[in-house]
Amino acid sequence: MTAACSSGADTSFVSLGYIKVAWLGVVQGITELLPISSTAHMRIVPALLGWHDPGTAFSAAMQLAALVAVISYFRQDVARLATGSVSAIMQRKFHDAELRLSLWIGLGTLPILFAGAALSPVLNRCASPLRSLTVIGWACIGMACVMALAEISARHRRTVENASLRDAFLVGLAQVGALIPGVSRSGSTLSAALALGFKREEAARFSFLLGIPAIALAGLKELWELHRAGLDVHGWSVLAVGLLTASIAAFAAIWALMSVLERFSAWPFVIYRGVLGIFLLVMIARGSLG
């Protein structure tokens, strides 16, 4: 199947071939879990290399690689929440801490589900205006400011275990910002958790645990859309290569992020995002990028 837009799904990534998609998988895997926006980099890197945009379908499907890394890294948390919740329901202990946190995570996922459904016609169409490099540049700068304010105001006292429904809703609401390319799901939710007083590593932990349902649903939905679009065996094999390289890269990315947050702060990411946004806007103004 050649690069095309069909049935609303952008399958243009297929024409990039195995090698290019493998490299983009590495980029996606690293940037999906760092607070620097994978969507932004999936537009910027191809543009700088003279490749065409792989499209929203590719970016969304690649989130499944990040999902594997998150579940593996936080496997003890995930297993405890799953088994604890099931046990609490069986024993009718509806005030159980694990069950309560699982419910908060589920409810915190609702904002992005509704917003994603509402914006889907714009976000998922070919050549979506929201994927323009100008939008991404301003989004990078805006989120750099938001992350900086979150770091300045953060108290770093709270843990995930004492998270409330209000916390889950506010972090879930922040997750909606990730629908705009350049914002970053990790960046928006991490900033919200920091602003709510969570310790840096706990803010990242809360961000990733709350993101599991949204990442899984977005990735699986996009696989279904690609199936409906009639993606052939060659197309699926190209996508599989991207998923493989993205999975390996995502493991390294999540380890690096937790190490940075535990030992330093989010400032390296703030600086990177600000510089990246300014660079993009300058390159666009000079006509070097379109």
Contacts in CASP RR format, 6 or more apart in sequence:
PFRMAT RR
TARGET T0000
AUTHOR 0000-0000-0000
METHOD contacts of the structure
MODEL  1
MTAACSSGADTSFVSLGYIKVAWLGVVQGITELLPISSTAHMRIVPALLG
WHDPGTAFSAAMQLAALVAVISYFRQDVARLATGSVSAIMQRKFHDAELR
LSLWIGLGTLPILFAGAALSPVLNRCASPLRSLTVIGWACIGMACVMALA
EISARHRRTVENASLRDAFLVGLAQVGALIPGVSRSGSTLSAALALGFKR
EEAARFSFLLGIPAIALAGLKELWELHRAGLDVHGWSVLAVGLLTASIAA
FAAIWALMSVLERFSAWPFVIYRGVLGIFLLVMIARGSLG
1 11 0 8 1.000
1 14 0 8 1.000
1 230 0 8 1.000
1 231 0 8 1.000
1 232 0 8 1.000
1 234 0 8 1.000
1 235 0 8 1.000
2 14 0 8 1.000
2 15 0 8 1.000
3 11 0 8 1.000
3 12 0 8 1.000
3 13 0 8 1.000
3 14 0 8 1.000
3 15 0 8 1.000
3 16 0 8 1.000
3 52 0 8 1.000
4 11 0 8 1.000
4 12 0 8 1.000
5 11 0 8 1.000
5 12 0 8 1.000
5 125 0 8 1.000
5 126 0 8 1.000
6 229 0 8 1.000
6 230 0 8 1.000
7 225 0 8 1.000
7 228 0 8 1.000
7 229 0 8 1.000
7 230 0 8 1.000
8 124 0 8 1.000
8 125 0 8 1.000
8 126 0 8 1.000
8 225 0 8 1.000
8 229 0 8 1.000
9 57 0 8 1.000
9 124 0 8 1.000
9 222 0 8 1.000
9 225 0 8 1.000
9 226 0 8 1.000
9 228 0 8 1.000
9 229 0 8 1.000
9 231 0 8 1.000
10 55 0 8 1.000
10 56 0 8 1.000
10 57 0 8 1.000
10 58 0 8 1.000
10 124 0 8 1.000
10 125 0 8 1.000
10 126 0 8 1.000
11 57 0 8 1.000
11 226 0 8 1.000
11 229 0 8 1.000
11 231 0 8 1.000
11 235 0 8 1.000
12 52 0 8 1.000
12 53 0 8 1.000
12 54 0 8 1.000
12 55 0 8 1.000
12 126 0 8 1.000
13 21 0 8 1.000
13 24 0 8 1.000
13 54 0 8 1.000
13 55 0 8 1.000
13 57 0 8 1.000
13 58 0 8 1.000
13 238 0 8 1.000
13 239 0 8 1.000
14 231 0 8 1.000
14 234 0 8 1.000
14 235 0 8 1.000
14 238 0 8 1.000
15 52 0 8 1.000
16 24 0 8 1.000
16 46 0 8 1.000
16 51 0 8 1.000
16 52 0 8 1.000
16 54 0 8 1.000
16 238 0 8 1.000
17 238 0 8 1.000
18 237 0 8 1.000
18 238 0 8 1.000
18 241 0 8 1.000
20 51 0 8 1.000
21 54 0 8 1.000
21 58 0 8 1.000
21 238 0 8 1.000
21 239 0 8 1.000
21 241 0 8 1.000
21 242 0 8 1.000
22 241 0 8 1.000
22 242 0 8 1.000
22 244 0 8 1.000
22 245 0 8 1.000
23 245 0 8 1.000
24 42 0 8 1.000
24 45 0 8 1.000
24 46 0 8 1.000
24 54 0 8 1.000
24 58 0 8 1.000
24 242 0 8 1.000
25 62 0 8 1.000
25 65 0 8 1.000
25 242 0 8 1.000
25 243 0 8 1.000
25 245 0 8 1.000
25 246 0 8 1.000
25 249 0 8 1.000
26 245 0 8 1.000
26 246 0 8 1.000
26 248 0 8 1.000
26 249 0 8 1.000
27 38 0 8 1.000
27 41 0 8 1.000
27 42 0 8 1.000
27 45 0 8 1.000
27 249 0 8 1.000
28 38 0 8 1.000
28 41 0 8 1.000
28 42 0 8 1.000
28 59 0 8 1.000
28 62 0 8 1.000
28 65 0 8 1.000
28 242 0 8 1.000
28 246 0 8 1.000
28 249 0 8 1.000
29 38 0 8 1.000
29 62 0 8 1.000
29 65 0 8 1.000
29 66 0 8 1.000
29 69 0 8 1.000
29 245 0 8 1.000
29 246 0 8 1.000
29 247 0 8 1.000
29 249 0 8 1.000
29 250 0 8 1.000
29 253 0 8 1.000
30 249 0 8 1.000
30 250 0 8 1.000
30 252 0 8 1.000
30 253 0 8 1.000
31 37 0 8 1.000
31 38 0 8 1.000
31 40 0 8 1.000
31 41 0 8 1.000
31 42 0 8 1.000
31 253 0 8 1.000
32 38 0 8 1.000
32 62 0 8 1.000
32 63 0 8 1.000
32 65 0 8 1.000
32 66 0 8 1.000
32 186 0 8 1.000
32 246 0 8 1.000
32 250 0 8 1.000
32 253 0 8 1.000
33 66 0 8 1.000
33 69 0 8 1.000
33 70 0 8 1.000
33 186 0 8 1.000
33 208 0 8 1.000
33 250 0 8 1.000
33 253 0 8 1.000
33 254 0 8 1.000
33 257 0 8 1.000
34 186 0 8 1.000
34 253 0 8 1.000
34 256 0 8 1.000
34 257 0 8 1.000
34 269 0 8 1.000
35 143 0 8 1.000
35 147 0 8 1.000
35 184 0 8 1.000
35 186 0 8 1.000
35 187 0 8 1.000
35 190 0 8 1.000
35 191 0 8 1.000
35 257 0 8 1.000
35 266 0 8 1.000
35 269 0 8 1.000
35 273 0 8 1.000
36 184 0 8 1.000
36 187 0 8 1.000
36 269 0 8 1.000
36 272 0 8 1.000
36 273 0 8 1.000
36 276 0 8 1.000
37 136 0 8 1.000
37 139 0 8 1.000
37 140 0 8 1.000
37 143 0 8 1.000
37 181 0 8 1.000
37 182 0 8 1.000
37 183 0 8 1.000
37 184 0 8 1.000
37 187 0 8 1.000
37 273 0 8 1.000
38 59 0 8 1.000
38 62 0 8 1.000
38 66 0 8 1.000
38 184 0 8 1.000
39 59 0 8 1.000
39 131 0 8 1.000
39 136 0 8 1.000
39 181 0 8 1.000
39 182 0 8 1.000
39 184 0 8 1.000
40 136 0 8 1.000
40 137 0 8 1.000
40 139 0 8 1.000
40 140 0 8 1.000
40 181 0 8 1.000
40 182 0 8 1.000
40 184 0 8 1.000
40 276 0 8 1.000
42 53 0 8 1.000
42 54 0 8 1.000
42 55 0 8 1.000
42 58 0 8 1.000
42 59 0 8 1.000
43 53 0 8 1.000
43 131 0 8 1.000
43 133 0 8 1.000
43 136 0 8 1.000
43 181 0 8 1.000
44 133 0 8 1.000
44 136 0 8 1.000
44 276 0 8 1.000
44 280 0 8 1.000
45 51 0 8 1.000
46 52 0 8 1.000
46 53 0 8 1.000
46 54 0 8 1.000
47 53 0 8 1.000
47 133 0 8 1.000
47 289 0 8 1.000
47 290 0 8 1.000
48 289 0 8 1.000
53 127 0 8 1.000
53 131 0 8 1.000
55 126 0 8 1.000
55 131 0 8 1.000
56 123 0 8 1.000
56 124 0 8 1.000
56 128 0 8 1.000
56 131 0 8 1.000
56 222 0 8 1.000
57 124 0 8 1.000
57 222 0 8 1.000
57 225 0 8 1.000
57 226 0 8 1.000
57 229 0 8 1.000
58 239 0 8 1.000
60 218 0 8 1.000
60 219 0 8 1.000
60 221 0 8 1.000
60 222 0 8 1.000
61 219 0 8 1.000
61 222 0 8 1.000
61 223 0 8 1.000
61 226 0 8 1.000
61 239 0 8 1.000
61 243 0 8 1.000
62 242 0 8 1.000
62 243 0 8 1.000
62 246 0 8 1.000
63 215 0 8 1.000
63 218 0 8 1.000
63 219 0 8 1.000
63 222 0 8 1.000
64 215 0 8 1.000
64 216 0 8 1.000
64 219 0 8 1.000
64 220 0 8 1.000
64 223 0 8 1.000
64 243 0 8 1.000
65 242 0 8 1.000
65 243 0 8 1.000
65 244 0 8 1.000
65 246 0 8 1.000
65 247 0 8 1.000
65 249 0 8 1.000
65 250 0 8 1.000
66 215 0 8 1.000
66 246 0 8 1.000
66 250 0 8 1.000
67 212 0 8 1.000
67 215 0 8 1.000
67 216 0 8 1.000
67 219 0 8 1.000
68 247 0 8 1.000
68 250 0 8 1.000
69 247 0 8 1.000
69 250 0 8 1.000
69 251 0 8 1.000
69 253 0 8 1.000
69 254 0 8 1.000
70 208 0 8 1.000
70 211 0 8 1.000
70 212 0 8 1.000
70 215 0 8 1.000
70 250 0 8 1.000
70 254 0 8 1.000
71 78 0 8 1.000
71 212 0 8 1.000
72 251 0 8 1.000
73 208 0 8 1.000
73 251 0 8 1.000
73 254 0 8 1.000
73 255 0 8 1.000
73 258 0 8 1.000
74 205 0 8 1.000
74 208 0 8 1.000
74 209 0 8 1.000
77 160 0 8 1.000
77 205 0 8 1.000
77 209 0 8 1.000
78 209 0 8 1.000
78 212 0 8 1.000
80 98 0 8 1.000
81 98 0 8 1.000
81 101 0 8 1.000
81 102 0 8 1.000
81 105 0 8 1.000
81 209 0 8 1.000
82 102 0 8 1.000
83 98 0 8 1.000
84 96 0 8 1.000
84 98 0 8 1.000
84 99 0 8 1.000
85 96 0 8 1.000
85 98 0 8 1.000
85 99 0 8 1.000
85 102 0 8 1.000
87 93 0 8 1.000
87 96 0 8 1.000
88 94 0 8 1.000
88 96 0 8 1.000
88 98 0 8 1.000
88 99 0 8 1.000
89 99 0 8 1.000
93 99 0 8 1.000
97 161 0 8 1.000
101 160 0 8 1.000
101 161 0 8 1.000
101 163 0 8 1.000
104 163 0 8 1.000
104 164 0 8 1.000
104 165 0 8 1.000
104 167 0 8 1.000
104 168 0 8 1.000
105 168 0 8 1.000
105 209 0 8 1.000
105 210 0 8 1.000
105 211 0 8 1.000
105 212 0 8 1.000
105 213 0 8 1.000
106 168 0 8 1.000
106 213 0 8 1.000
107 165 0 8 1.000
107 168 0 8 1.000
107 169 0 8 1.000
108 168 0 8 1.000
108 169 0 8 1.000
108 171 0 8 1.000
108 172 0 8 1.000
108 173 0 8 1.000
108 175 0 8 1.000
108 210 0 8 1.000
109 172 0 8 1.000
109 175 0 8 1.000
109 210 0 8 1.000
109 211 0 8 1.000
109 213 0 8 1.000
109 214 0 8 1.000
109 217 0 8 1.000
111 169 0 8 1.000
111 172 0 8 1.000
111 173 0 8 1.000
111 175 0 8 1.000
111 176 0 8 1.000
112 172 0 8 1.000
112 175 0 8 1.000
112 176 0 8 1.000
112 178 0 8 1.000
112 179 0 8 1.000
112 214 0 8 1.000
113 214 0 8 1.000
113 217 0 8 1.000
115 176 0 8 1.000
115 179 0 8 1.000
116 123 0 8 1.000
116 176 0 8 1.000
116 179 0 8 1.000
119 179 0 8 1.000
122 128 0 8 1.000
122 129 0 8 1.000
122 130 0 8 1.000
123 130 0 8 1.000
123 179 0 8 1.000
124 225 0 8 1.000
129 135 0 8 1.000
130 180 0 8 1.000
130 181 0 8 1.000
131 181 0 8 1.000
133 280 0 8 1.000
133 284 0 8 1.000
133 289 0 8 1.000
133 290 0 8 1.000
134 280 0 8 1.000
134 281 0 8 1.000
134 284 0 8 1.000
135 180 0 8 1.000
135 181 0 8 1.000
135 182 0 8 1.000
136 181 0 8 1.000
136 182 0 8 1.000
136 277 0 8 1.000
136 280 0 8 1.000
137 182 0 8 1.000
137 276 0 8 1.000
137 277 0 8 1.000
137 280 0 8 1.000
137 281 0 8 1.000
138 277 0 8 1.000
138 281 0 8 1.000
139 180 0 8 1.000
139 181 0 8 1.000
139 182 0 8 1.000
139 183 0 8 1.000
140 182 0 8 1.000
140 273 0 8 1.000
140 274 0 8 1.000
140 276 0 8 1.000
140 277 0 8 1.000
140 280 0 8 1.000
141 273 0 8 1.000
141 274 0 8 1.000
141 277 0 8 1.000
141 278 0 8 1.000
141 281 0 8 1.000
143 182 0 8 1.000
143 183 0 8 1.000
143 184 0 8 1.000
143 187 0 8 1.000
143 188 0 8 1.000
143 191 0 8 1.000
143 273 0 8 1.000
144 270 0 8 1.000
144 271 0 8 1.000
144 273 0 8 1.000
144 274 0 8 1.000
144 277 0 8 1.000
146 188 0 8 1.000
146 191 0 8 1.000
147 187 0 8 1.000
147 190 0 8 1.000
147 191 0 8 1.000
147 266 0 8 1.000
147 269 0 8 1.000
147 270 0 8 1.000
147 273 0 8 1.000
148 267 0 8 1.000
148 270 0 8 1.000
149 191 0 8 1.000
149 195 0 8 1.000
150 190 0 8 1.000
150 191 0 8 1.000
150 192 0 8 1.000
150 194 0 8 1.000
150 195 0 8 1.000
150 266 0 8 1.000
151 194 0 8 1.000
151 265 0 8 1.000
151 266 0 8 1.000
151 267 0 8 1.000
151 270 0 8 1.000
153 194 0 8 1.000
153 195 0 8 1.000
154 194 0 8 1.000
154 195 0 8 1.000
154 197 0 8 1.000
154 198 0 8 1.000
154 200 0 8 1.000
154 203 0 8 1.000
155 197 0 8 1.000
156 194 0 8 1.000
156 197 0 8 1.000
156 198 0 8 1.000
156 199 0 8 1.000
156 200 0 8 1.000
157 197 0 8 1.000
157 198 0 8 1.000
157 199 0 8 1.000
158 196 0 8 1.000
158 197 0 8 1.000
158 198 0 8 1.000
158 199 0 8 1.000
158 202 0 8 1.000
159 198 0 8 1.000
159 199 0 8 1.000
159 202 0 8 1.000
160 198 0 8 1.000
160 202 0 8 1.000
160 205 0 8 1.000
160 206 0 8 1.000
160 209 0 8 1.000
163 198 0 8 1.000
163 206 0 8 1.000
167 193 0 8 1.000
167 196 0 8 1.000
167 206 0 8 1.000
168 210 0 8 1.000
170 192 0 8 1.000
170 196 0 8 1.000
171 189 0 8 1.000
171 192 0 8 1.000
171 193 0 8 1.000
171 196 0 8 1.000
171 206 0 8 1.000
171 207 0 8 1.000
171 210 0 8 1.000
172 189 0 8 1.000
172 192 0 8 1.000
172 210 0 8 1.000
173 192 0 8 1.000
174 188 0 8 1.000
174 189 0 8 1.000
174 191 0 8 1.000
174 192 0 8 1.000
175 185 0 8 1.000
175 188 0 8 1.000
175 189 0 8 1.000
175 210 0 8 1.000
175 211 0 8 1.000
175 214 0 8 1.000
176 188 0 8 1.000
177 183 0 8 1.000
177 185 0 8 1.000
177 188 0 8 1.000
178 184 0 8 1.000
178 185 0 8 1.000
178 188 0 8 1.000
178 189 0 8 1.000
185 211 0 8 1.000
185 214 0 8 1.000
185 215 0 8 1.000
186 204 0 8 1.000
186 207 0 8 1.000
186 208 0 8 1.000
186 257 0 8 1.000
187 207 0 8 1.000
187 269 0 8 1.000
189 206 0 8 1.000
189 207 0 8 1.000
189 210 0 8 1.000
189 211 0 8 1.000
190 203 0 8 1.000
190 204 0 8 1.000
190 207 0 8 1.000
190 266 0 8 1.000
191 266 0 8 1.000
193 202 0 8 1.000
193 203 0 8 1.000
193 204 0 8 1.000
193 206 0 8 1.000
193 207 0 8 1.000
194 200 0 8 1.000
194 203 0 8 1.000
194 266 0 8 1.000
197 203 0 8 1.000
198 206 0 8 1.000
200 261 0 8 1.000
200 262 0 8 1.000
200 265 0 8 1.000
200 266 0 8 1.000
201 258 0 8 1.000
201 261 0 8 1.000
201 262 0 8 1.000
203 261 0 8 1.000
204 257 0 8 1.000
204 258 0 8 1.000
204 261 0 8 1.000
208 254 0 8 1.000
226 236 0 8 1.000
226 239 0 8 1.000
231 239 0 8 1.000
260 266 0 8 1.000
260 268 0 8 1.000
260 269 0 8 1.000
280 289 0 8 1.000
283 289 0 8 1.000
284 290 0 8 1.000
END
